[in-house]
């Protein structure tokens, strides 16, 4: 019975949290801390004791444990949740910049990719406006080379369902000018993205001294004639 109720509550959260009352929000929050109990009654008990969510957020561990159904682990969980919320008030905004804002995005990439001890590739899933939805980093045991298969890319697309893709990777030495292998990899990524119907916005290379953008340098068109390994296609190994 609890599982069905919890599923319905989560569906209500997905369909719009505006309609949830305070005790229902607390009830949902407690799902993670109390997996096999009716958290509705505990949520009501918390509100009855403290009067509001704001007051609950300021309660110490001992006060929380005084509520029936709240043990030490649940009290600690609530304190951590509310402590994180409090710290977020004073933390400067650190959201990813839009991938279409090259100046701001390049600052982010420099922070993430310069100074690393091995090469890596990052895939940025974006929406149609270039807002970053998620990022995954790929590396291997080879210090100066990264291998990324079509299967890994397909898994990334299935996981994040992006509307577009931006690629970034680093050069450990020298400048950011693309090598032949960089061009081949980018051409292969064009094919994989086209196979999935996902636009490839850019491939940006970050070196210790500068940065190169395939999009701004109009290199995408120049590499379309590069011959491809027939094995490098989605669904093939």
C-alpha positions in Angstrom: 0.0 0.0 0.0 2.8 2.4 0.9 4.5 1.8 -2.4 1.4 2.7 -4.4 0.9 5.9 -2.3 4.5 6.9 -2.7 4.4 6.4 -6.4 1.3 8.6 -6.6 3.0 11.3 -4.5 6.1 11.3 -6.8 3.8 11.6 -9.8 2.2 14.6 -8.3 5.7 16.1 -7.8 6.5 15.5 -11.4 3.3 17.1 -12.6 3.8 20.3 -10.7 5.0 20.9 -7.2 2.9 24.1 -6.8 -0.1 22.1 -5.7 1.7 20.3 -2.8 1.0 21.3 0.7 3.7 21.7 3.4 3.1 18.4 5.0 3.1 16.7 1.6 6.5 18.2 0.8 7.8 17.0 4.1 6.3 13.6 3.5 8.1 13.3 0.1 11.4 14.5 1.7 11.1 11.8 4.3 10.7 9.0 1.7 14.5 8.7 1.4 15.2 8.7 5.2 12.3 6.3 6.1 11.8 3.8 3.3 9.2 1.5 4.8 6.9 3.6 7.0 4.0 6.0 6.4 5.8 9.3 6.4 2.5 11.3 6.2 1.9 10.9 9.9 5.5 11.9 10.7 5.2 15.0 8.5 2.1 16.1 10.3 3.8 15.4 13.7 6.8 17.6 12.7 4.5 20.5 11.7 2.4 20.1 14.8 5.5 20.4 17.0 7.3 23.2 15.2 4.5 25.0 13.4 6.2 25.5 10.0 8.8 24.2 7.6 11.0 27.2 8.5 10.9 26.3 12.2 11.7 22.7 11.4 14.7 23.8 9.4 16.1 25.6 12.5 15.5 22.7 14.9 18.5 20.9 16.4 19.0 17.1 16.4 17.6 16.6 19.9 14.5 18.5 19.2 13.9 16.6 15.9 14.4 13.3 17.7 11.7 14.2 20.2 9.1 13.8 17.4 7.6 10.4 17.3 8.9 8.4 14.3 12.1 10.5 14.0 15.2 8.5 14.9 18.8 9.7 14.9 19.4 8.9 11.3 16.3 10.7 10.1 17.1 13.7 12.3 20.6 13.9 10.9 19.2 13.6 7.3 16.8 16.5 7.9 19.5 18.7 9.5 21.8 18.1 6.5 19.1 18.9 4.0 18.2 22.2 5.7 21.9 23.0 6.3 22.6 22.7 2.6 19.6 25.0 1.9 21.0 27.5 4.3 24.4 27.5 2.7 23.0 27.8 -0.8 21.6 31.2 0.2 25.1 32.6 0.6 26.8 30.7 -2.2 27.5 32.7 -5.4 25.7 31.4 -8.5 27.8 28.7 -10.2 25.4 27.5 -12.9 27.0 26.6 -16.2 27.0 29.4 -18.7 25.3 28.9 -22.0 27.4 27.0 -24.5 26.4 29.6 -27.1 28.1 32.3 -25.0 31.6 31.5 -26.1 33.4 34.0 -23.9 31.8 32.7 -20.7 31.8 29.1 -21.8 35.5 29.3 -22.6 36.3 30.5 -19.0 34.5 27.4 -17.7 36.4 25.1 -20.0 39.7 26.6 -19.0 38.9 26.0 -15.4 37.9 22.4 -16.0 40.5 21.3 -18.6 43.7 23.2 -18.1 46.3 21.7 -15.8 45.1 18.1 -16.1 47.7 15.3 -16.2 46.0 13.4 -19.0 43.8 14.1 -22.0 40.1 13.8 -21.5 36.9 14.5 -23.6 33.8 16.2 -22.2 30.4 15.9 -23.7 28.0 18.7 -22.9 24.3 18.0 -23.4 22.4 21.2 -24.1 18.9 22.4 -24.9 18.0 24.3 -28.0 19.1 27.6 -26.4 22.6 26.2 -25.5 21.8 25.9 -21.8 23.8 23.0 -20.4 21.7 20.1 -19.1 24.5 17.8 -18.1 28.2 16.9 -18.7 30.1 13.7 -18.7 33.9 13.4 -18.7 35.7 10.5 -20.4 39.4 9.5 -20.1 41.5 6.4 -20.4 44.8 5.0 -19.1 46.6 6.5 -22.1 47.9 9.8 -21.0 47.8 11.6 -24.3 44.9 10.0 -26.1 41.2 9.4 -25.4 39.1 6.7 -27.1 35.3 7.3 -27.2 33.2 4.7 -28.9 29.8 5.2 -30.7 28.2 3.0 -28.1 29.4 5.3 -25.2 28.1 8.3 -27.1 24.7 6.6 -27.8 24.4 5.8 -24.0 25.1 9.4 -23.3 22.3 10.5 -25.7 19.9 8.0 -24.2 20.7 9.1 -20.6 20.3 12.8 -21.1 18.2 13.2 -24.2 20.0 16.4 -25.3 18.7 18.7 -28.0 22.3 19.5 -29.1 25.9 18.6 -28.2 29.1 20.4 -27.5 32.4 18.5 -27.3 35.5 19.8 -25.4 38.9 18.2 -24.9 42.3 19.2 -23.8 45.8 19.2 -25.3 48.5 18.7 -22.6 51.2 20.6 -24.4 51.7 22.9 -27.4 48.8 24.9 -28.8 45.1 24.1 -29.5 45.3 23.6 -33.2 43.5 20.4 -34.2 45.6 17.4 -35.2 44.6 14.9 -37.9 43.2 12.6 -35.2 41.2 15.5 -33.7 39.7 16.2 -37.1 38.9 12.5 -37.6 37.3 12.2 -34.2 35.2 15.3 -34.9 34.1 14.0 -38.2 33.1 10.7 -36.5 31.1 12.7 -34.0 29.3 14.5 -36.8 28.2 11.1 -38.1 27.1 9.8 -34.7 25.2 13.0 -33.9 23.5 13.0 -37.3 22.5 9.3 -36.8 20.7 10.4 -33.6 19.3 13.6 -35.1 21.2 15.8 -32.6 23.0 18.9 -33.8 26.7 19.2 -33.0 27.2 22.8 -31.9 30.9 22.9 -31.4 34.1 21.0 -30.6 36.4 23.1 -28.5 40.1 22.3 -27.9 41.7 23.7 -24.8 45.5 23.9 -24.5 47.7 25.4 -21.8 48.0 28.6 -23.8 44.9 29.0 -26.0 41.6 27.6 -27.2 40.3 26.5 -30.6 36.6 26.3 -31.7 35.6 24.2 -34.7 32.4 26.3 -35.0 34.0 29.8 -34.9 36.8 28.7 -37.2 34.3 27.2 -39.6 36.2 23.9 -39.6 33.1 21.7 -39.6 32.6 22.1 -43.4 36.3 21.5 -44.1 36.4 18.1 -42.4 33.2 16.6 -44.1 35.4 15.0 -46.8 37.5 13.0 -44.4 37.2 9.3 -45.1 35.7 7.3 -42.2 36.5 3.9 -40.7 33.4 1.9 -41.7 33.5 0.2 -38.3 33.0 3.6 -36.5 29.2 3.7 -36.8 26.4 3.4 -34.2 25.5 -0.2 -33.7 28.8 -1.6 -34.9 31.7 -2.8 -32.8 
